[in-house]
Amino acid sequence: MVNRIVARDALAGEVTGLATKIAAMPRFGLALTKKAVNQAEDAMGMQVGMDSVFGLHHLAHAHNAEVGADSLGGHDARSMRDARRKDAQ
């Protein structure tokens, strides 16, 4: 979930501040909140959706392995990292 947008140079401070606030909250209340959010997502079909997408993800890897040289479609960890960095610019 996104509830705010911050500049990249302010992100670390924003995350630290949010983590500090969360760490000060009662653990039992946080656990119940997490459980409630997860149950609401499951009721909306989130788990079924995630299972479906994960299955399609693996199908794509299997397809690439059958029709190409490898299951990652010519990518490796370094090329995927570099593509993420390029997209972030």
C-alpha positions in Angstrom: 0.0 0.0 0.0 1.2 3.5 -0.7 0.1 6.3 1.5 2.7 9.0 0.7 5.3 9.8 -1.8 8.7 11.3 -0.8 11.8 12.4 -2.7 14.5 9.8 -3.0 16.9 11.8 -0.8 14.3 12.0 2.0 13.3 8.3 1.8 15.8 6.9 4.3 14.7 9.4 7.0 11.0 8.8 6.2 11.5 5.0 6.5 13.4 5.4 9.8 10.8 7.6 11.3 8.0 5.3 10.3 9.9 2.2 11.6 10.5 4.0 14.9 6.8 4.8 15.3 5.8 1.2 14.5 8.4 -0.2 16.9 6.8 1.8 19.7 3.4 0.3 19.1 2.0 -2.7 21.1 3.1 -5.9 19.4 -0.2 -7.7 20.0 -2.1 -4.8 18.3 0.2 -4.9 15.3 -0.1 -8.7 15.0 -3.9 -8.4 15.1 -3.9 -5.6 12.5 -1.7 -7.6 10.2 -4.0 -10.6 10.6 -7.0 -8.4 9.8 -5.4 -7.0 6.7 -4.4 -10.5 5.5 -7.9 -11.9 6.1 -9.5 -9.0 4.2 -7.1 -9.5 1.2 -7.9 -13.2 1.3 -11.6 -12.5 1.3 -11.1 -10.4 -1.8 -9.3 -13.2 -3.6 -5.8 -12.0 -3.0 -4.4 -15.5 -2.3 -6.1 -17.0 -5.3 -4.7 -14.1 -7.4 -1.2 -14.5 -6.1 -1.3 -18.3 -6.7 -2.5 -17.8 -10.2 0.2 -15.2 -11.1 2.9 -17.3 -9.5 1.8 -20.3 -11.6 1.9 -18.2 -14.8 5.4 -16.9 -13.7 6.7 -20.5 -13.6 4.9 -21.3 -16.8 6.8 -18.5 -18.5 10.1 -19.9 -17.1 9.2 -23.4 -18.4 8.3 -22.0 -21.8 11.6 -20.0 -22.1 13.5 -23.2 -21.2 11.8 -25.1 -23.9 12.0 -22.5 -26.7 15.2 -20.8 -25.8 18.6 -21.4 -24.3 17.6 -20.8 -20.7 14.6 -20.3 -18.5 15.3 -16.7 -17.8 15.0 -15.6 -21.4 18.6 -14.6 -21.8 18.8 -12.7 -18.5 21.0 -13.3 -15.5 21.1 -11.5 -12.1 23.4 -8.8 -13.4 21.4 -7.9 -16.5 18.2 -7.8 -14.4 19.9 -5.5 -11.9 21.2 -3.2 -14.6 17.7 -3.1 -16.2 16.2 -2.1 -12.8 18.8 0.6 -12.4 18.1 2.0 -15.9 14.3 2.0 -15.2 14.8 3.8 -11.9 16.6 6.8 -13.6 
